[in-house]
């Protein structure tokens, strides 16, 4: 039996059976669907992309995977070098893993050990945001702040080493004044909080966070698993405010294979680079640096660079703003748009009951959650396809 994610297996509706996919479309036996959520925000180039297909096949002809323990290979080194040259500042030191959640775990572990390696044993606390989502592994759940996903942690009670604040500068300043002596990091989803409700906040919060982290010697972690590769309209939010540790995933391989990167600054890496074996980072996912995933990531980055993707994303945002201008309904609390993301927050989750089937009938795959009806489309989408996604969203409320 296949156990599905985020579902009560006893009462769930049957999932749609996909038999093929190409471009922005998913195919069932009887319907052609625009994938408005890019397979959890990862398939930025669409399905069956010939460049990515070729990269995968070419690497399979050599080898698919070898461990990085005691071995090395060109795909992993090439990707690490590419990211080091592509990312801002001295974000040069790449540690690979097999999922975004694990990559965030690595970042949190790095932040804690960074201070332990320097003899600072009191830096045990994490500052995080309210409505945060950083993954479903245990420490990422603790850093998160969403009982709809992480209610299992109620078995342990509140974590005394994690402090959550709203995205308000006054709350940020107050938290640093109160906790700075015990903080090892501040972790954020920059500008756009995804699974916590597609919440958007101002760049000034991150700018002030960088100042306070510098002032008090706290590491700043950007979880750009969802926001990276253009989703906010910026290549990375790290291009605007540089963190000490950057986490990438999802779109890293164009959505073809699970892979992630925890990229540390030279300052962070220096705390581990030592003659003392106890100062090594003792972490090693089996499939870290997977050769297939690394070659896909390199090809995906090339597509992003050569395809002028930031212009594509600006067009997606402009069309979305045009189509959603003036849209309002008594059951809609707010419409939020940023880069390649649009979210319609409703007053009650019951408002969205039945929307997925409604969209299916109109040739759109959508997966609303809680109070949020959203779209994060593949960047290759054509204007008429994007308009159909947005018209479908609006049509749901026109009939109510």
Secondary structure as a PSIPRED ss2 file (coil, helix, strand):
# PSIPRED VFORMAT (PSIPRED V4.0)

   1 X C   1.000  0.000  0.000
   2 X C   1.000  0.000  0.000
   3 X C   1.000  0.000  0.000
   4 X C   1.000  0.000  0.000
   5 X C   1.000  0.000  0.000
   6 X C   1.000  0.000  0.000
   7 X C   1.000  0.000  0.000
   8 X C   1.000  0.000  0.000
   9 X C   1.000  0.000  0.000
  10 X C   1.000  0.000  0.000
  11 X C   1.000  0.000  0.000
  12 X C   1.000  0.000  0.000
  13 X C   1.000  0.000  0.000
  14 X C   1.000  0.000  0.000
  15 X C   1.000  0.000  0.000
  16 X C   1.000  0.000  0.000
  17 X C   1.000  0.000  0.000
  18 X C   1.000  0.000  0.000
  19 X C   1.000  0.000  0.000
  20 X E   0.000  0.000  1.000
  21 X E   0.000  0.000  1.000
  22 X E   0.000  0.000  1.000
  23 X E   0.000  0.000  1.000
  24 X C   1.000  0.000  0.000
  25 X E   0.000  0.000  1.000
  26 X E   0.000  0.000  1.000
  27 X E   0.000  0.000  1.000
  28 X C   1.000  0.000  0.000
  29 X C   1.000  0.000  0.000
  30 X C   1.000  0.000  0.000
  31 X C   1.000  0.000  0.000
  32 X E   0.000  0.000  1.000
  33 X E   0.000  0.000  1.000
  34 X E   0.000  0.000  1.000
  35 X E   0.000  0.000  1.000
  36 X C   1.000  0.000  0.000
  37 X C   1.000  0.000  0.000
  38 X H   0.000  1.000  0.000
  39 X H   0.000  1.000  0.000
  40 X H   0.000  1.000  0.000
  41 X H   0.000  1.000  0.000
  42 X C   1.000  0.000  0.000
  43 X C   1.000  0.000  0.000
  44 X C   1.000  0.000  0.000
  45 X C   1.000  0.000  0.000
  46 X C   1.000  0.000  0.000
  47 X E   0.000  0.000  1.000
  48 X C   1.000  0.000  0.000
  49 X C   1.000  0.000  0.000
  50 X H   0.000  1.000  0.000
  51 X H   0.000  1.000  0.000
  52 X H   0.000  1.000  0.000
  53 X H   0.000  1.000  0.000
  54 X H   0.000  1.000  0.000
  55 X H   0.000  1.000  0.000
  56 X H   0.000  1.000  0.000
  57 X H   0.000  1.000  0.000
  58 X H   0.000  1.000  0.000
  59 X H   0.000  1.000  0.000
  60 X H   0.000  1.000  0.000
  61 X C   1.000  0.000  0.000
  62 X C   1.000  0.000  0.000
  63 X C   1.000  0.000  0.000
  64 X C   1.000  0.000  0.000
  65 X C   1.000  0.000  0.000
  66 X C   1.000  0.000  0.000
  67 X C   1.000  0.000  0.000
  68 X C   1.000  0.000  0.000
  69 X C   1.000  0.000  0.000
  70 X C   1.000  0.000  0.000
  71 X C   1.000  0.000  0.000
  72 X C   1.000  0.000  0.000
  73 X C   1.000  0.000  0.000
  74 X H   0.000  1.000  0.000
  75 X H   0.000  1.000  0.000
  76 X H   0.000  1.000  0.000
  77 X H   0.000  1.000  0.000
  78 X H   0.000  1.000  0.000
  79 X H   0.000  1.000  0.000
  80 X H   0.000  1.000  0.000
  81 X H   0.000  1.000  0.000
  82 X H   0.000  1.000  0.000
  83 X H   0.000  1.000  0.000
  84 X H   0.000  1.000  0.000
  85 X H   0.000  1.000  0.000
  86 X H   0.000  1.000  0.000
  87 X C   1.000  0.000  0.000
  88 X C   1.000  0.000  0.000
  89 X C   1.000  0.000  0.000
  90 X C   1.000  0.000  0.000
  91 X E   0.000  0.000  1.000
  92 X E   0.000  0.000  1.000
  93 X E   0.000  0.000  1.000
  94 X E   0.000  0.000  1.000
  95 X E   0.000  0.000  1.000
  96 X E   0.000  0.000  1.000
  97 X E   0.000  0.000  1.000
  98 X C   1.000  0.000  0.000
  99 X C   1.000  0.000  0.000
 100 X H   0.000  1.000  0.000
 101 X H   0.000  1.000  0.000
 102 X H   0.000  1.000  0.000
 103 X H   0.000  1.000  0.000
 104 X H   0.000  1.000  0.000
 105 X H   0.000  1.000  0.000
 106 X H   0.000  1.000  0.000
 107 X H   0.000  1.000  0.000
 108 X H   0.000  1.000  0.000
 109 X H   0.000  1.000  0.000
 110 X H   0.000  1.000  0.000
 111 X H   0.000  1.000  0.000
 112 X H   0.000  1.000  0.000
 113 X H   0.000  1.000  0.000
 114 X H   0.000  1.000  0.000
 115 X H   0.000  1.000  0.000
 116 X H   0.000  1.000  0.000
 117 X C   1.000  0.000  0.000
 118 X C   1.000  0.000  0.000
 119 X C   1.000  0.000  0.000
 120 X C   1.000  0.000  0.000
 121 X C   1.000  0.000  0.000
 122 X C   1.000  0.000  0.000
 123 X C   1.000  0.000  0.000
 124 X C   1.000  0.000  0.000
 125 X E   0.000  0.000  1.000
 126 X E   0.000  0.000  1.000
 127 X E   0.000  0.000  1.000
 128 X E   0.000  0.000  1.000
 129 X E   0.000  0.000  1.000
 130 X C   1.000  0.000  0.000
 131 X C   1.000  0.000  0.000
 132 X C   1.000  0.000  0.000
 133 X C   1.000  0.000  0.000
 134 X C   1.000  0.000  0.000
 135 X C   1.000  0.000  0.000
 136 X C   1.000  0.000  0.000
 137 X C   1.000  0.000  0.000
 138 X H   0.000  1.000  0.000
 139 X H   0.000  1.000  0.000
 140 X H   0.000  1.000  0.000
 141 X H   0.000  1.000  0.000
 142 X H   0.000  1.000  0.000
 143 X H   0.000  1.000  0.000
 144 X C   1.000  0.000  0.000
 145 X C   1.000  0.000  0.000
 146 X C   1.000  0.000  0.000
 147 X H   0.000  1.000  0.000
 148 X H   0.000  1.000  0.000
 149 X H   0.000  1.000  0.000
 150 X H   0.000  1.000  0.000
 151 X H   0.000  1.000  0.000
 152 X H   0.000  1.000  0.000
 153 X H   0.000  1.000  0.000
 154 X H   0.000  1.000  0.000
 155 X H   0.000  1.000  0.000
 156 X C   1.000  0.000  0.000
 157 X C   1.000  0.000  0.000
 158 X C   1.000  0.000  0.000
 159 X C   1.000  0.000  0.000
 160 X C   1.000  0.000  0.000
 161 X C   1.000  0.000  0.000
 162 X E   0.000  0.000  1.000
 163 X E   0.000  0.000  1.000
 164 X E   0.000  0.000  1.000
 165 X E   0.000  0.000  1.000
 166 X C   1.000  0.000  0.000
 167 X C   1.000  0.000  0.000
 168 X C   1.000  0.000  0.000
 169 X H   0.000  1.000  0.000
 170 X H   0.000  1.000  0.000
 171 X H   0.000  1.000  0.000
 172 X H   0.000  1.000  0.000
 173 X H   0.000  1.000  0.000
 174 X H   0.000  1.000  0.000
 175 X H   0.000  1.000  0.000
 176 X H   0.000  1.000  0.000
 177 X H   0.000  1.000  0.000
 178 X H   0.000  1.000  0.000
 179 X H   0.000  1.000  0.000
 180 X C   1.000  0.000  0.000
 181 X C   1.000  0.000  0.000
 182 X C   1.000  0.000  0.000
 183 X E   0.000  0.000  1.000
 184 X E   0.000  0.000  1.000
 185 X E   0.000  0.000  1.000
 186 X E   0.000  0.000  1.000
 187 X E   0.000  0.000  1.000
 188 X E   0.000  0.000  1.000
 189 X C   1.000  0.000  0.000
 190 X C   1.000  0.000  0.000
 191 X C   1.000  0.000  0.000
 192 X E   0.000  0.000  1.000
 193 X E   0.000  0.000  1.000
 194 X C   1.000  0.000  0.000
 195 X C   1.000  0.000  0.000
 196 X C   1.000  0.000  0.000
 197 X C   1.000  0.000  0.000
 198 X C   1.000  0.000  0.000
 199 X E   0.000  0.000  1.000
 200 X E   0.000  0.000  1.000
 201 X C   1.000  0.000  0.000
 202 X C   1.000  0.000  0.000
 203 X H   0.000  1.000  0.000
 204 X H   0.000  1.000  0.000
 205 X H   0.000  1.000  0.000
 206 X H   0.000  1.000  0.000
 207 X H   0.000  1.000  0.000
 208 X H   0.000  1.000  0.000
 209 X H   0.000  1.000  0.000
 210 X H   0.000  1.000  0.000
 211 X H   0.000  1.000  0.000
 212 X H   0.000  1.000  0.000
 213 X H   0.000  1.000  0.000
 214 X H   0.000  1.000  0.000
 215 X H   0.000  1.000  0.000
 216 X H   0.000  1.000  0.000
 217 X C   1.000  0.000  0.000
 218 X C   1.000  0.000  0.000
 219 X E   0.000  0.000  1.000
 220 X E   0.000  0.000  1.000
 221 X E   0.000  0.000  1.000
 222 X E   0.000  0.000  1.000
 223 X E   0.000  0.000  1.000
 224 X C   1.000  0.000  0.000
 225 X C   1.000  0.000  0.000
 226 X C   1.000  0.000  0.000
 227 X C   1.000  0.000  0.000
 228 X C   1.000  0.000  0.000
 229 X C   1.000  0.000  0.000
 230 X C   1.000  0.000  0.000
 231 X C   1.000  0.000  0.000
 232 X C   1.000  0.000  0.000
 233 X C   1.000  0.000  0.000
 234 X C   1.000  0.000  0.000
 235 X C   1.000  0.000  0.000
 236 X C   1.000  0.000  0.000
 237 X H   0.000  1.000  0.000
 238 X H   0.000  1.000  0.000
 239 X H   0.000  1.000  0.000
 240 X C   1.000  0.000  0.000
 241 X C   1.000  0.000  0.000
 242 X C   1.000  0.000  0.000
 243 X C   1.000  0.000  0.000
 244 X C   1.000  0.000  0.000
 245 X E   0.000  0.000  1.000
 246 X E   0.000  0.000  1.000
 247 X E   0.000  0.000  1.000
 248 X E   0.000  0.000  1.000
 249 X C   1.000  0.000  0.000
 250 X H   0.000  1.000  0.000
 251 X H   0.000  1.000  0.000
 252 X H   0.000  1.000  0.000
 253 X H   0.000  1.000  0.000
 254 X C   1.000  0.000  0.000
 255 X C   1.000  0.000  0.000
 256 X C   1.000  0.000  0.000
 257 X C   1.000  0.000  0.000
 258 X C   1.000  0.000  0.000
 259 X C   1.000  0.000  0.000
 260 X E   0.000  0.000  1.000
 261 X E   0.000  0.000  1.000
 262 X E   0.000  0.000  1.000
 263 X E   0.000  0.000  1.000
 264 X E   0.000  0.000  1.000
 265 X E   0.000  0.000  1.000
 266 X H   0.000  1.000  0.000
 267 X H   0.000  1.000  0.000
 268 X H   0.000  1.000  0.000
 269 X H   0.000  1.000  0.000
 270 X H   0.000  1.000  0.000
 271 X C   1.000  0.000  0.000
 272 X C   1.000  0.000  0.000
 273 X C   1.000  0.000  0.000
 274 X C   1.000  0.000  0.000
 275 X C   1.000  0.000  0.000
 276 X C   1.000  0.000  0.000
 277 X H   0.000  1.000  0.000
 278 X H   0.000  1.000  0.000
 279 X H   0.000  1.000  0.000
 280 X C   1.000  0.000  0.000
 281 X C   1.000  0.000  0.000
 282 X C   1.000  0.000  0.000
 283 X C   1.000  0.000  0.000
 284 X C   1.000  0.000  0.000
 285 X C   1.000  0.000  0.000
 286 X C   1.000  0.000  0.000
 287 X C   1.000  0.000  0.000
 288 X C   1.000  0.000  0.000
 289 X C   1.000  0.000  0.000
 290 X C   1.000  0.000  0.000
 291 X H   0.000  1.000  0.000
 292 X H   0.000  1.000  0.000
 293 X H   0.000  1.000  0.000
 294 X H   0.000  1.000  0.000
 295 X H   0.000  1.000  0.000
 296 X H   0.000  1.000  0.000
 297 X H   0.000  1.000  0.000
 298 X H   0.000  1.000  0.000
 299 X H   0.000  1.000  0.000
 300 X H   0.000  1.000  0.000
 301 X H   0.000  1.000  0.000
 302 X H   0.000  1.000  0.000
 303 X H   0.000  1.000  0.000
 304 X H   0.000  1.000  0.000
 305 X H   0.000  1.000  0.000
 306 X H   0.000  1.000  0.000
 307 X C   1.000  0.000  0.000
 308 X C   1.000  0.000  0.000
 309 X H   0.000  1.000  0.000
 310 X H   0.000  1.000  0.000
 311 X H   0.000  1.000  0.000
 312 X H   0.000  1.000  0.000
 313 X H   0.000  1.000  0.000
 314 X H   0.000  1.000  0.000
 315 X H   0.000  1.000  0.000
 316 X H   0.000  1.000  0.000
 317 X H   0.000  1.000  0.000
 318 X H   0.000  1.000  0.000
 319 X H   0.000  1.000  0.000
 320 X H   0.000  1.000  0.000
 321 X H   0.000  1.000  0.000
 322 X H   0.000  1.000  0.000
 323 X H   0.000  1.000  0.000
 324 X H   0.000  1.000  0.000
 325 X C   1.000  0.000  0.000
 326 X C   1.000  0.000  0.000
 327 X C   1.000  0.000  0.000
 328 X C   1.000  0.000  0.000
 329 X C   1.000  0.000  0.000
 330 X C   1.000  0.000  0.000
 331 X C   1.000  0.000  0.000
 332 X E   0.000  0.000  1.000
 333 X E   0.000  0.000  1.000
 334 X E   0.000  0.000  1.000
 335 X E   0.000  0.000  1.000
 336 X E   0.000  0.000  1.000
 337 X E   0.000  0.000  1.000
 338 X E   0.000  0.000  1.000
 339 X C   1.000  0.000  0.000
 340 X C   1.000  0.000  0.000
 341 X E   0.000  0.000  1.000
 342 X E   0.000  0.000  1.000
 343 X E   0.000  0.000  1.000
 344 X E   0.000  0.000  1.000
 345 X E   0.000  0.000  1.000
 346 X E   0.000  0.000  1.000
 347 X C   1.000  0.000  0.000
 348 X C   1.000  0.000  0.000
 349 X H   0.000  1.000  0.000
 350 X H   0.000  1.000  0.000
 351 X H   0.000  1.000  0.000
 352 X H   0.000  1.000  0.000
 353 X C   1.000  0.000  0.000
 354 X C   1.000  0.000  0.000
 355 X H   0.000  1.000  0.000
 356 X H   0.000  1.000  0.000
 357 X H   0.000  1.000  0.000
 358 X H   0.000  1.000  0.000
 359 X H   0.000  1.000  0.000
 360 X H   0.000  1.000  0.000
 361 X H   0.000  1.000  0.000
 362 X C   1.000  0.000  0.000
 363 X C   1.000  0.000  0.000
 364 X E   0.000  0.000  1.000
 365 X E   0.000  0.000  1.000
 366 X C   1.000  0.000  0.000
 367 X C   1.000  0.000  0.000
 368 X C   1.000  0.000  0.000
 369 X E   0.000  0.000  1.000
 370 X C   1.000  0.000  0.000
 371 X C   1.000  0.000  0.000
 372 X E   0.000  0.000  1.000
 373 X E   0.000  0.000  1.000
 374 X E   0.000  0.000  1.000
 375 X E   0.000  0.000  1.000
 376 X C   1.000  0.000  0.000
 377 X C   1.000  0.000  0.000
 378 X C   1.000  0.000  0.000
 379 X C   1.000  0.000  0.000
 380 X C   1.000  0.000  0.000
 381 X C   1.000  0.000  0.000
 382 X C   1.000  0.000  0.000
 383 X H   0.000  1.000  0.000
 384 X H   0.000  1.000  0.000
 385 X H   0.000  1.000  0.000
 386 X H   0.000  1.000  0.000
 387 X H   0.000  1.000  0.000
 388 X H   0.000  1.000  0.000
 389 X H   0.000  1.000  0.000
 390 X H   0.000  1.000  0.000
 391 X H   0.000  1.000  0.000
 392 X H   0.000  1.000  0.000
 393 X H   0.000  1.000  0.000
 394 X H   0.000  1.000  0.000
 395 X H   0.000  1.000  0.000
 396 X H   0.000  1.000  0.000
 397 X H   0.000  1.000  0.000
 398 X H   0.000  1.000  0.000
 399 X C   1.000  0.000  0.000
 400 X C   1.000  0.000  0.000
